[in-house]
């Protein structure tokens, strides 16, 4: 049996899920942050929800992606990246490519 807190949590997440898809993806980001910060699996009211086997973060990520696709006309994608953002993504690319160039991570050497 679900507690009132668990039902309230599920109702808020369902509301944010559908608002993310049909209204704006920002509501999905709010829902994802709620899932991350509250962590229902670690709460007393979240134990019955844990046995359902639902991965809330994956569902909310899916809602965000669908929201971006369905609401692409509402979202302004024309903003260009600033120099600092370009340098950040260059750093991420270099870190990712360094994994292939050197084989193992130092902690995996053995």
C-alpha positions as CSV (number, residue, x, y, z in Angstrom):
1,X,0.0,0.0,0.0
2,X,1.3,3.4,-0.9
3,X,1.6,6.2,1.7
4,X,0.2,9.6,1.0
5,X,3.7,10.9,0.5
6,X,4.4,8.3,-2.1
7,X,1.2,9.0,-3.9
8,X,1.9,12.8,-3.8
9,X,5.4,12.1,-5.2
10,X,4.0,10.0,-8.0
11,X,1.3,12.5,-8.9
12,X,3.9,15.4,-9.1
13,X,6.2,13.3,-11.3
14,X,3.3,12.3,-13.6
15,X,2.2,15.9,-13.9
16,X,5.8,17.1,-14.6
17,X,6.3,14.2,-17.1
18,X,3.3,15.3,-19.2
19,X,4.0,19.0,-18.9
20,X,7.5,18.3,-20.1
21,X,6.2,16.6,-23.2
22,X,3.3,18.8,-24.1
23,X,4.1,22.2,-22.6
24,X,7.9,22.8,-22.3
25,X,10.9,20.5,-21.6
26,X,11.9,22.7,-18.7
27,X,9.3,21.0,-16.5
28,X,11.1,17.7,-17.2
29,X,14.3,19.2,-15.9
30,X,12.6,20.3,-12.7
31,X,11.2,16.7,-12.4
32,X,14.7,15.2,-12.9
33,X,16.1,17.5,-10.2
34,X,13.3,16.4,-7.8
35,X,14.1,12.8,-8.5
36,X,17.8,13.3,-8.0
37,X,17.5,15.3,-4.8
38,X,14.7,13.4,-3.1
39,X,15.8,9.9,-4.1
40,X,12.6,7.9,-3.5
41,X,14.5,4.7,-3.0
42,X,16.1,6.0,0.1
43,X,12.9,7.2,1.8
44,X,10.5,5.3,3.9
45,X,7.7,6.1,1.6
46,X,9.7,5.1,-1.5
47,X,10.1,1.4,-0.6
48,X,6.8,0.3,-2.1
49,X,7.7,2.3,-5.2
50,X,11.1,0.6,-5.4
51,X,9.5,-2.8,-5.9
52,X,7.7,-1.5,-9.0
53,X,11.1,-1.5,-10.8
54,X,10.5,1.9,-12.4
55,X,13.6,4.0,-13.2
56,X,12.2,7.5,-12.8
57,X,15.3,9.3,-14.1
58,X,15.1,7.4,-17.4
59,X,11.5,8.1,-17.9
60,X,12.0,11.8,-17.1
61,X,14.9,11.9,-19.6
62,X,12.7,10.4,-22.2
63,X,10.0,13.0,-21.5
64,X,12.6,15.8,-21.8
65,X,13.8,14.4,-25.2
66,X,10.2,14.1,-26.4
67,X,9.5,17.6,-25.2
68,X,12.4,19.0,-27.2
69,X,11.2,17.2,-30.3
70,X,7.5,18.2,-30.0
71,X,8.2,21.7,-28.8
72,X,11.1,22.6,-31.1
73,X,9.2,25.7,-32.4
74,X,8.9,27.1,-28.9
75,X,12.6,26.7,-28.1
76,X,15.2,29.0,-29.5
77,X,18.1,27.0,-30.8
78,X,19.7,29.8,-32.8
79,X,22.0,30.9,-29.9
80,X,25.6,30.4,-30.8
81,X,28.2,28.9,-28.5
82,X,30.5,31.4,-26.8
83,X,34.2,30.9,-26.8
84,X,34.2,29.5,-23.3
85,X,31.6,26.9,-24.2
86,X,33.5,25.9,-27.3
87,X,36.7,25.4,-25.2
88,X,34.7,23.3,-22.7
89,X,33.4,21.0,-25.4
90,X,36.9,20.8,-26.9
91,X,38.2,19.7,-23.4
92,X,35.5,17.1,-23.2
93,X,36.4,15.8,-26.6
94,X,40.1,15.6,-25.8
95,X,39.3,13.7,-22.6
96,X,37.1,11.3,-24.4
97,X,39.6,10.8,-27.2
98,X,42.5,10.3,-24.7
99,X,40.7,7.1,-23.5
100,X,41.2,5.5,-26.9
101,X,44.8,6.7,-27.4
102,X,46.3,5.4,-24.2
103,X,44.4,2.2,-23.6
104,X,43.6,1.9,-20.0
105,X,43.0,4.3,-17.2
106,X,45.9,4.5,-14.7
107,X,43.7,2.9,-12.0
108,X,43.0,-0.1,-14.4
109,X,46.7,-0.8,-15.0
110,X,47.7,-4.0,-13.3
